[in-house]
Each structure stands twice: as structure tokens, then as C-alpha cells.
Amino acid sequence: MFSVTIDEPQNTAAKVSFLSQIRATPNLLTLLRLFIVPFIVIEILYNDFRMAFALFLLAGVTDALDGLLARWLSQRTTLGQYLDPIADKLLLSTLFLVLTHVSLIPRYVTVLVFSRDLGILLISTLLFTTGTLRDFRPSWLGKLNTLVQILGVVTVMSERVLASAGLPSAVRMGALSAGLLRVIAVLAPVSAAQYAWIVLRRVNAPAAV
């Protein structure tokens, strides 16, 4: 009985803190991005790429705004630090899967992308749980990989939008998306190898005195 009485205010404070973080405007925008993901999938499966692309752009706007608002409103939260990259990765990974399902992205590209992400996730989880290394900032090659993935998804969806409108520029956009997908297939394993090399170097580095 005594322990319950002592811990209850702490639990209540933790709940209030968590709820206040959820109510922060940047985190609400991040949650909106998560909410949009299944509707993008539905529109792609029903071959309505105009609506899917519009929703994807809306998700991109929320991604840009949540970071700006977090700085402007001084609403940087621990929840946001975890939730924002999760929402970004979920959006991008889901699009790779569904676009592969409708035969717009080759399977081997999606396999390479997911293999990279899974490997990095497993390494990061292992190092974090063992307390070996807690600095998981992405490298410049990792950032480039993410940027090219975003451009690849944008061009693939843009090609479908232009094709549905009967515009000749769809052919050029299709050639661009094919080139970007080949670059993604190269960058995914290369950036994963760089990440592994950086981790090994930091783990083996002598401790600072």
C-alpha cells in the first residue's frame, strides 16, 4: 500500500508530461503525417496517383513544418526526437513497398533498401541496449541515400500523374525515375557499409581521458 501511494504522483506527472508532449504542435503535425500514410496506400492501390501524390506532398509539408515550429515555438520534445524519424521512415518504407506491389519499383531495389534499414536498426538496437555507443547521427552518405530515395519516390509518382494526364513529359520523368532507382540500388548497400565502418571505428576508438 505504501509503495503505491508514493509512486502515484510520479506516475501522474509522467502521464501529464507525455500528454503535454503529444499536444505540442510539431508532434501533432508528425502524428498527422502518420495518419496520412494509409490513405496514400489506398489511393495508390486504387490507381488514383493524383490524390496519392497530393497526400504525399501534404505529408512533406508537415515534415518541413514540424521542425520549423519546434524551433520557433521552443517545443522540442523527447517524444518528437523519436517520433519524427519514425514517421519519416514509415512513410518512405511504406511507399517503397506499395509501389513495388503495383510494379512501379523493382523488387531488388526495395529488398536492398529494407536490408540496409534492417541492418542499421539491428546494429543500433544492439549498441544502444549494451550502452556501447549512443551516437547514431546519420552520415553524409546516409543523408544522400535518404534524399535520393525521396526523389526516386517523387519521380515514380510524378510519372504516373503525368501519364494519366496524357502528357509527353511522362516519358522523360520515367527515364529519370529509372535512373534514380538504379542509384538507390547502389547507395543503399554502400551507405550501409559506411555506417558499419563508422560504428566499428567509434567502438574501437580509445576512450577519452
ABEGO torsion letter per residue (X at the ends): XAAAAAAAAAAAAAAAAAAAAAABAAAAAAAAAAAAAAAAAAAAAAGBAAAAAAAAAAAAAAAAAAAAAAAAAGABBAAAAAAAAAAAAAAAAAAAAAAAAAGABBAAAAAAAAAAAAAAAAAAAAAAAAGABABABBBAAAAAAAAAAAAAAAAAAAAAAAAAAGBAAAAAAAAAAAAAAAAAAAAAAAAAAAAAAAAAAAAABBBBX
